[in-house]
């Protein structure tokens, strides 16, 4: 048998001529306790509330990228990435009154433009990115506009643990 005939023979058993030849999908319930079984409603992770604001600080203290996403229910997700050295990830609950404070500070952000920086900040400081109300705003440490300082200060503080009532979950990567 030649090479072409051998390939044709091998391919002959590799399915049909298209979707019409494919068997109809069937649903077979998975055995209880197997990896395929869906978690019970009480085991399923709770849906997170909508995001109010996303804040990112890059470059403070080396190759770091710190972010916090504050949700409308007063919870937050904190991510701290350290370049190739891994990261830390936390679910937070803000202290009472923090959500109202951050909402007031966000309402005072500049209404025009995308920059929070005024003047010429010194080189080497952190860079900030803030997403709120369908806008993305950026700024540099040492040159934040006066109207944006309360929001940046509060959100940056959450990265340090200020205004946080409790940590509900914490995970790490690349840790000993």
C-alpha positions in Angstrom: 0.0 0.0 0.0 1.4 3.4 -0.9 1.7 6.4 1.4 -1.3 8.1 0.0 -3.5 5.0 0.5 -2.3 4.6 4.0 -3.1 8.2 4.9 -6.6 7.8 3.3 -7.2 4.7 5.3 -6.3 6.4 8.5 -8.4 9.4 7.8 -11.4 7.3 6.8 -12.2 6.5 10.4 -11.7 10.1 11.7 -15.2 11.4 11.8 -17.9 12.1 9.2 -18.5 14.8 6.6 -19.4 17.6 9.0 -22.0 18.7 11.5 -24.8 16.6 10.0 -22.9 13.4 10.8 -22.1 14.4 14.3 -24.2 12.8 17.0 -26.5 15.1 18.8 -25.2 16.3 22.2 -26.7 14.7 25.2 -26.8 15.7 28.8 -25.8 13.0 31.1 -26.0 13.9 34.8 -22.6 13.6 36.4 -22.2 11.3 39.3 -22.5 13.0 42.7 -19.2 14.1 44.1 -17.3 14.1 40.8 -15.4 17.0 39.5 -18.0 17.6 36.8 -20.9 18.1 39.2 -22.0 21.7 39.8 -21.6 23.1 43.2 -24.7 23.4 45.3 -26.2 26.8 45.6 -24.9 27.2 49.1 -21.4 26.3 47.9 -21.3 28.7 44.9 -19.3 31.9 45.3 -21.4 34.9 46.0 -21.6 37.4 43.2 -19.6 40.6 43.9 -21.3 43.9 43.9 -20.8 46.4 41.1 -17.5 48.3 41.0 -17.6 51.9 42.1 -14.0 52.9 41.4 -10.8 51.2 40.3 -7.5 52.6 41.4 -4.0 51.6 40.4 -0.6 52.8 41.7 2.4 51.8 39.7 6.1 52.2 40.6 6.2 53.2 44.2 9.0 51.3 45.9 10.3 49.4 42.9 8.5 47.2 40.3 5.1 47.1 42.0 1.6 47.4 40.6 -0.9 47.9 43.4 -4.6 48.0 42.6 -7.8 48.4 44.6 -11.3 48.0 43.2 -14.0 49.4 45.6 -17.5 48.1 45.1 -20.8 49.8 45.9 -21.4 47.7 48.9 -18.3 48.8 50.8 -16.2 45.7 49.9 -13.0 45.9 47.9 -10.4 43.7 46.1 -6.8 44.5 46.6 -4.1 43.2 44.3 -0.4 43.7 44.9 1.9 42.5 42.1 5.7 42.4 42.5 7.0 41.9 39.0 8.4 38.4 38.8 8.3 38.0 42.6 4.6 37.1 42.7 1.8 39.0 44.4 -0.7 39.2 47.2 -4.5 39.3 46.7 -7.0 40.3 49.4 -10.8 40.7 49.7 -11.5 43.6 52.0 -14.4 45.1 53.9 -14.1 48.9 54.4 -14.8 50.6 57.7 -18.1 52.2 58.4 -18.3 55.6 56.7 -15.5 54.9 54.2 -17.8 54.4 51.3 -19.5 57.8 51.9 -16.1 59.4 52.1 -14.8 57.9 48.9 -18.1 58.9 47.1 -17.7 62.5 48.2 -14.1 62.5 47.1 -14.9 61.0 43.8 -17.6 63.6 43.2 -15.0 66.3 43.6 -12.7 65.0 40.8 -12.0 67.3 37.9 -14.9 67.2 35.5 -12.8 67.9 32.3 -9.8 66.1 30.9 -8.1 62.9 31.8 -5.1 64.1 33.8 -5.1 64.6 37.5 -1.5 66.1 37.4 -0.9 69.8 37.7 2.5 71.4 37.3 5.7 69.4 37.0 6.0 66.7 39.6 9.4 65.4 40.6 10.6 62.4 38.6 10.6 58.9 40.1 7.3 59.0 41.9 4.3 56.7 41.6 1.9 56.9 38.7 -1.8 56.6 39.3 -4.7 55.5 37.2 -8.3 55.9 38.3 -11.4 54.6 36.6 -14.7 56.1 37.7 -18.0 57.0 36.1 -16.9 55.8 32.6 -13.7 57.9 32.7 -10.1 57.0 33.1 -7.9 59.6 34.8 -4.2 59.5 35.3 -1.8 61.4 37.6 1.7 61.5 39.0 2.8 61.6 42.6 3.8 65.0 43.7 1.6 66.8 41.2 -2.0 65.7 41.9 -4.6 68.5 41.4 -6.0 69.8 44.7 -9.6 68.6 43.9 -8.3 65.1 43.2 -6.1 64.8 46.3 -8.8 63.5 48.7 -9.8 60.7 46.3 -6.2 59.7 45.6 -5.3 59.8 49.3 -8.2 57.6 50.4 -7.7 55.1 47.6 -4.0 55.0 48.1 -4.6 54.5 51.9 -6.7 51.4 51.2 -3.6 49.9 49.6 -1.8 50.5 53.0 -4.7 49.1 55.0 -6.1 52.5 56.1 -9.9 52.5 56.3 -10.1 48.7 56.1 -12.2 47.0 58.7 -11.2 43.4 57.9 -9.6 41.1 55.4 -12.0 38.3 54.4 -9.7 36.3 52.1 -6.0 36.5 51.3 -3.9 34.5 48.8 -0.3 34.8 47.6 1.7 33.6 44.7 5.4 32.6 44.7 5.6 32.6 48.5 7.9 30.3 50.5 
